[in-house]
Amino acid sequence: MSETSGKLRLGALVALVVGSMIGGGIFSLPQNMAASADVGAILIGWAITAVGMLTLAFVFQTLANRKPDLDGGVYAYAKAGFGDYMGFSSAWGYWISAWLGNVGYFVLLFSTLGYFFPIFGEGNTVAAIIGASLLLWAVHFLVLRGIKEAAFINLVTTVAKVVPLLLFILIALFAFKLDIFTADIWGMKNPDLGSVANQVRKMMLVTVWVFIGIEGASIFSARAEKRSDVGKATVIGFITVLLFLMLVNVLSLGIMTQPELAKLQNPSMAAVLEHVVGPWGAVLISVGLVISLLGALLSWVLLCAEIMFAAAKDHTMPAFLKKENAKQVPANALWLTNGMVQIFLVITLFSASTYLSLIYLATSMILVPYLWSAAYAFLLAVRGETYEKTPGERSKDLIIGGIALTYAVWLLYAGGVKYLLLSALLYAPGVILFAKAKHESGQPVFNTVEKLIFAAVVIGALVAAFGLYDGFLTL
């Protein structure tokens, strides 16, 4: 194999970013947004999101270029800036968030197939779980055949999923009615929505979920044919997805009113198109969603395995997770990831409500890795590290890093104390793998600062556990 034959080019990296971000979220966006906010608050929220997420995309681009020796993206930046335990926590939190998201994709996929085959119901019937399990292991063995081959299939499915989205946007442009769009801009007719500020805060949680995956290219930085392509793919992928998300959301608000959208079943985009063109519109979107979810599943299986593999290579995760097969695929990391997905697929048979709450928890868990990445970029600019030859860029990156960091902190606030505590409950057990990795390296588990941080995590986990037992916290 030549040096570059197994490497990923710009197109494949962009597809990984777009493919991982465009999963099921965009197809449920009209209802999800309308349930929390009306037109005015939604537009304000998108403006904040566009600025915040764009600066985050620039953070990943800047770090990919300024720290080319750091592979693994969100995990590596947290470790370089804030120590081994923070690096481990970012990798652990990202990994849990990613495979929990895959459980969600499987359930939504078979719920959508239930539109055509009632035996699959809402995606959590026995037939649906059997089907999801068969598909899970089919994807597993496909990825085992090679990262590059799987990335190529992801590129094809990414192109295929974009077609129904483009058709929806084109039809919605002609069906858009300004009088519907402006009927109740600030949601004053619906007191349940609350103040505009409250509407903005609630809808921001949805925007986090639909943008998860923005870091996709940076996770695969070690496998990129050109290092500079990592940053380009991040920004190109982000702008592409932002345009799709905003157009789908805003145009829907000019076709059906906020109360009408809020009552729709998901995938709500299918119902919006059916409202305009009839039943074939729902079929088109449902088929598009199936293709989209298949592509997103592949993207996230790749990302899950890669983040554990990258962390194991520099001894932050135990050594068994860095084992590769003959096709240079991190096989043990892949088996561990999909084993967890399988366990939680079975759990959805018995605890659907708990599963749905865990999907929201998955969103909050990824905020910590985002926060540390933004903080590291800001720290580099403050110190002037890597800016010796380009001092003129320091001020710009200081502003971008500051905005991205502020946005990441805001997202944690928007998530609320409940999900911070529940996240601690999932972060705490990870110390077992961290301690194993440290033991293998012959190092003490924690330094003094890390002991304090871990103590805070344990306290949060204990409060969450007691809250779940006592009932003042619910999943």
C-alpha positions in Angstrom: 0.0 0.0 0.0 1.4 3.4 -1.0 1.8 6.1 1.6 -1.4 8.0 0.5 -3.5 5.1 -0.8 -5.4 4.7 2.5 -5.7 8.4 3.1 -8.9 10.5 3.0 -9.1 13.4 0.5 -11.0 16.7 0.9 -14.3 15.3 -0.6 -14.3 12.3 1.8 -13.6 14.6 4.8 -16.3 17.0 3.9 -18.7 14.1 3.5 -17.8 12.9 7.0 -18.6 16.3 8.4 -21.9 16.7 6.4 -22.8 13.0 6.8 -22.3 13.1 10.6 -24.3 16.3 11.0 -27.2 15.5 8.7 -28.7 12.5 10.3 -32.2 12.4 11.7 -32.3 15.9 13.3 -33.0 17.9 10.2 -36.0 15.8 9.3 -37.6 16.5 12.7 -36.5 20.2 12.8 -39.8 21.9 12.0 -41.6 20.3 14.9 -38.6 20.4 17.3 -38.1 24.1 16.9 -41.8 25.0 16.9 -42.3 23.1 20.1 -40.0 25.6 21.9 -40.2 28.9 20.0 -42.0 31.0 17.4 -40.5 32.8 14.4 -38.8 35.8 16.1 -37.0 33.7 18.8 -36.1 31.1 16.2 -34.4 33.7 14.0 -32.5 35.1 17.0 -31.5 31.6 18.0 -30.2 30.8 14.5 -28.2 34.1 14.4 -26.5 33.2 17.7 -26.0 29.6 16.6 -24.5 30.7 13.2 -22.0 32.9 14.9 -21.2 30.5 17.7 -20.9 27.4 15.6 -19.0 29.2 12.9 -16.4 30.3 15.5 -16.3 26.7 16.7 -15.7 25.6 13.1 -12.9 28.2 12.9 -11.5 26.9 16.2 -11.2 23.4 14.7 -9.7 24.8 11.5 -7.1 26.9 13.4 -6.1 24.1 15.7 -5.8 21.6 12.8 -3.3 24.0 11.2 -1.5 25.3 14.2 -1.1 22.0 16.0 -0.6 19.5 13.2 1.0 17.0 15.6 -2.2 16.6 17.5 -4.4 13.8 16.1 -7.9 13.0 17.3 -9.4 16.5 17.4 -11.5 17.2 20.5 -9.7 14.7 22.6 -6.2 15.8 21.8 -6.8 19.5 22.3 -8.3 19.0 25.7 -5.3 16.9 26.7 -2.7 19.3 25.4 -4.3 22.3 27.0 -5.6 20.9 30.3 -3.9 17.6 31.1 -4.4 13.9 30.8 -7.7 13.6 32.8 -9.4 16.4 30.8 -8.2 14.7 27.6 -9.5 11.4 28.7 -12.8 12.9 29.8 -13.3 14.6 26.4 -12.6 11.3 24.6 -14.9 9.4 27.0 -17.7 11.9 26.9 -17.5 12.2 23.1 -17.5 8.4 22.7 -20.6 7.9 24.9 -22.4 10.8 23.2 -21.6 9.3 19.8 -22.8 5.8 20.4 -25.9 6.9 22.3 -26.7 9.0 19.2 -26.3 5.8 17.1 -28.9 4.1 19.2 -31.2 7.0 18.5 -30.5 6.7 14.7 -31.4 3.0 14.7 -34.7 3.6 16.6 -35.7 6.6 14.3 -34.7 4.6 11.2 -37.0 1.7 12.1 -39.7 4.1 13.2 -39.6 5.6 9.8 -39.7 2.2 8.2 -42.8 1.6 10.3 -44.5 4.1 8.0 -44.3 1.4 5.3 -44.1 -1.7 7.5 -46.3 -1.5 10.7 -44.5 -4.4 12.3 -41.6 -2.0 13.2 -44.0 0.4 15.1 -42.2 3.3 16.7 -38.8 1.7 16.2 -38.7 -0.1 19.6 -40.7 -3.3 18.9 -39.1 -6.7 18.9 -39.1 -6.8 15.1 -37.5 -3.3 15.0 -34.7 -4.3 17.5 -33.9 -7.5 15.6 -33.8 -5.5 12.3 -31.6 -2.8 14.0 -29.3 -5.4 15.4 -28.8 -7.1 12.0 -28.1 -3.7 10.4 -25.7 -2.7 13.2 -23.5 -5.8 12.7 -23.7 -5.4 8.9 -22.3 -1.8 9.3 -19.8 -3.2 11.8 -18.3 -5.7 9.3 -18.4 -3.2 6.5 -16.2 -0.8 8.5 -13.9 -3.7 9.4 -13.2 -4.0 5.7 -11.4 -0.6 5.7 -11.8 3.0 6.8 -11.3 4.3 3.2 -13.9 2.0 1.7 -16.5 2.9 4.4 -15.7 6.6 3.9 -16.4 6.2 0.2 -19.8 4.6 0.9 -20.5 7.5 3.3 -19.7 10.0 0.5 -22.3 8.2 -1.8 -25.0 8.2 0.9 -24.2 11.9 1.8 -24.9 12.9 -1.8 -28.0 10.7 -1.9 -29.5 12.3 1.3 -29.0 15.8 0.0 -31.3 15.3 -3.0 -34.7 15.1 -1.1 -33.6 18.0 1.1 -33.0 20.2 -2.0 -36.4 19.1 -3.4 -38.1 20.1 -0.1 -36.4 23.5 0.0 -37.3 24.2 -3.7 -41.0 23.2 -3.2 -41.2 25.1 0.1 -39.9 28.3 -1.5 -42.9 28.3 -3.8 -45.3 27.3 -1.0 -44.0 29.9 1.5 -46.7 32.5 2.6 -45.5 35.7 4.3 -48.8 36.1 6.2 -48.4 32.7 7.9 -44.8 33.5 8.7 -45.7 36.8 10.4 -48.9 35.8 12.1 -47.4 35.7 15.6 -43.7 36.5 15.3 -42.9 36.6 19.0 -45.3 33.8 20.1 -47.4 36.2 22.2 -50.6 34.2 21.4 -49.1 31.1 23.0 -48.3 31.8 26.7 -46.8 28.3 27.1 -43.8 29.4 25.1 -42.8 31.9 27.7 -40.6 35.0 27.1 -38.6 35.5 23.9 -35.3 34.9 25.9 -36.8 31.6 27.3 -37.8 30.5 23.8 -34.3 31.2 22.5 -32.7 29.3 25.3 -34.9 26.2 24.8 -34.5 26.1 21.0 -30.7 26.3 21.4 -30.7 22.8 22.8 -32.1 21.5 19.5 -29.4 23.4 17.5 -26.7 21.6 19.5 -28.1 18.2 18.5 -28.3 19.0 14.8 -24.7 20.4 14.7 -23.0 17.5 16.5 -20.5 16.2 14.0 -18.9 19.6 13.1 -15.6 18.1 14.5 -15.8 15.1 12.2 -12.9 16.0 10.0 -10.6 16.8 12.9 -11.2 13.3 14.5 -9.7 11.8 11.3 -6.9 14.3 11.0 -4.3 11.5 11.1 -5.9 9.8 8.1 -6.2 13.0 5.9 -4.2 13.1 2.7 -3.4 16.8 3.3 -3.4 18.3 6.8 -4.8 21.6 5.4 -7.9 19.7 4.2 -9.1 19.1 7.7 -9.8 22.8 8.4 -11.3 23.3 4.9 -13.6 20.3 5.3 -14.8 21.6 8.7 -15.8 25.1 7.4 -17.2 23.8 4.1 -19.3 21.2 5.9 -20.5 23.6 8.5 -21.7 26.3 6.0 -23.4 23.6 3.9 -25.3 22.1 6.8 -26.2 25.6 8.3 -27.8 26.6 5.0 -29.8 23.4 4.9 -31.0 23.6 8.5 -32.0 27.3 8.4 -33.9 27.0 5.1 -35.8 23.8 6.2 -36.7 25.5 9.5 -37.6 29.0 8.3 -39.5 27.9 5.2 -41.6 25.5 7.2 -42.7 28.4 9.4 -44.2 30.0 6.3 -46.2 26.9 5.3 -47.7 26.0 8.7 -48.2 28.1 11.8 -46.2 27.5 15.0 -49.0 25.6 16.8 -49.7 23.4 13.8 -46.0 22.5 13.5 -45.6 21.9 17.2 -48.3 19.2 17.0 -46.8 17.2 14.2 -45.4 13.7 14.6 -41.8 13.2 13.5 -40.2 13.2 11.0 -42.2 16.4 10.8 -40.6 17.5 7.5 -42.6 14.7 5.9 -45.8 16.1 7.2 -44.9 19.6 6.1 -44.3 18.4 2.5 -47.4 16.3 2.6 -49.3 19.5 3.6 -48.1 21.1 0.3 -48.1 18.3 -2.3 -50.0 15.4 -0.8 -49.0 11.8 0.3 -46.1 11.4 -2.1 -44.3 14.2 -0.3 -44.3 12.2 3.0 -43.0 9.1 1.1 -40.2 11.2 -0.5 -39.0 12.5 2.8 -39.3 9.2 4.5 -37.1 7.6 1.9 -34.7 10.5 2.2 -34.6 10.0 6.0 -33.8 6.3 5.7 -30.9 7.1 3.4 -29.8 9.9 5.6 -29.8 7.8 8.7 -27.9 4.9 7.0 -25.2 7.4 6.1 -25.1 9.0 9.5 -24.9 5.6 11.2 -21.8 4.9 9.1 -20.2 8.3 9.9 -20.8 7.9 13.6 -19.5 4.3 13.8 -16.3 5.5 12.2 -16.1 8.4 14.6 -16.7 6.3 17.7 -14.0 3.9 16.9 -11.5 6.5 15.8 -11.8 8.6 19.0 -11.0 5.6 21.2 -8.2 4.5 18.9 -6.6 7.9 18.9 -6.8 8.2 22.7 -5.3 4.7 23.1 -2.3 5.5 20.8 -0.9 8.0 23.3 -1.8 5.9 26.4 -4.8 8.0 27.5 -7.0 4.9 26.9 -5.9 1.3 27.6 -3.6 -0.3 25.1 -6.1 -2.9 23.9 -8.1 -0.2 22.2 -5.3 0.7 19.7 -5.2 -2.7 18.1 -5.8 -2.5 14.3 -6.7 -5.3 11.9 -5.0 -5.9 8.6 -7.1 -3.2 7.0 -5.8 -0.6 9.5 -9.2 -0.4 11.3 -9.3 -0.1 15.1 -11.0 -3.4 15.6 -11.2 -3.6 19.4 -12.5 0.0 19.7 -15.1 -0.9 17.0 -16.2 -4.1 18.9 -16.5 -2.2 22.2 -18.5 0.6 20.6 -21.0 -1.6 18.8 -21.3 -3.9 21.8 -22.6 -0.9 23.8 -25.0 0.1 21.0 -26.3 -3.5 21.0 -26.9 -3.5 24.7 -28.8 -0.2 24.6 -30.9 -1.3 21.6 -32.1 -4.2 23.8 -32.8 -1.7 26.7 -35.1 0.3 24.4 -37.5 -2.7 24.4 -38.1 -2.2 28.1 -37.4 1.5 28.7 -38.3 3.8 25.8 -38.7 6.9 27.9 -35.4 6.4 29.6 -33.8 6.0 26.2 -35.3 9.2 24.8 -33.9 11.1 27.8 -30.5 9.6 27.2 -30.5 11.1 23.7 -30.8 14.6 25.3 -28.1 13.5 27.7 -25.9 12.5 24.8 -26.2 16.1 23.6 -25.1 17.6 26.9 -22.2 15.2 27.2 -20.6 16.4 24.0 -20.6 20.0 25.2 -17.6 19.4 27.5 -15.3 18.3 24.6 -16.5 21.4 22.6 -15.8 23.6 25.6 -12.2 22.4 26.1 -11.4 22.7 22.4 -12.6 26.4 22.4 -10.7 27.0 25.6 -7.5 25.5 24.1 -7.6 27.7 21.0 -8.2 30.8 23.2 -5.3 29.8 25.5 -2.9 29.5 22.5 -3.9 33.0 21.4 -3.5 34.4 24.9 -0.1 32.9 25.3 1.0 33.7 21.7 2.0 30.0 21.3 2.4 29.1 17.6 2.0 32.8 16.6 5.8 33.6 16.5 5.8 33.7 12.7 2.3 35.1 12.2 1.7 37.7 15.0 -0.9 39.5 12.9 -3.3 36.5 13.2 -3.2 36.5 17.0 -5.8 39.2 17.6 -8.2 37.6 15.1 -7.9 34.2 16.7 -8.2 35.7 20.2 -11.6 37.1 19.2 -12.7 33.9 17.5 -11.6 31.8 20.4 -13.2 34.1 22.9 -16.6 34.0 21.1 -16.4 30.2 20.7 -15.6 29.8 24.4 -18.5 32.1 25.4 -20.8 30.2 23.2 -19.7 26.8 24.7 -20.3 28.1 28.2 -23.8 29.4 27.1 -24.7 26.0 25.8 -23.8 24.4 29.1 -26.1 27.0 30.7 -28.9 26.3 28.2 -28.6 22.6 29.0 -29.3 23.2 32.7 -28.0 21.8 36.0 -30.0 18.6 35.5 -28.0 17.4 32.5 -24.7 18.5 34.1 -25.4 16.2 37.0 -26.6 13.4 34.9 -23.5 13.8 32.7 -21.3 13.5 35.8 -23.0 10.1 36.5 -21.7 8.9 33.1 -18.3 10.6 33.3 -17.4 9.1 36.7 -17.2 5.3 35.7 -14.7 6.2 33.0 -12.0 6.5 35.6 -11.6 2.7 35.5 -10.3 2.9 31.9 -8.2 6.0 32.8 -6.6 4.2 35.8 -5.9 1.2 33.7 -4.1 3.3 31.0 -2.1 5.1 33.7 -1.1 1.8 35.3 0.1 0.5 31.9 2.3 3.6 31.6 3.6 3.3 35.1 2.3 6.7 36.1 0.2 7.9 39.0 -3.5 8.2 38.2 -4.1 11.8 39.1 -2.1 14.9 39.8 -3.3 17.3 42.5 -5.5 19.4 40.3 -7.0 16.3 38.6 -7.9 14.9 42.0 -10.0 18.0 42.8 -11.7 17.8 39.4 -12.4 14.1 39.8 -13.8 14.7 43.3 -16.2 17.3 41.8 -17.3 14.8 39.2 -17.9 12.1 41.9 -19.9 14.6 44.0 -22.0 15.5 40.9 -22.5 11.8 40.2 -23.6 11.0 43.7 -26.0 13.9 43.7 -27.4 12.6 40.4 -27.7 9.1 41.7 -29.5 10.2 44.8 -31.7 12.5 42.7 -32.8 9.6 40.5 -33.4 7.4 43.6 -35.3 10.2 45.5 -37.2 11.4 42.4 -36.1 15.1 42.3 -34.1 14.2 39.1 -35.7 12.2 36.3 -34.2 10.7 33.2 
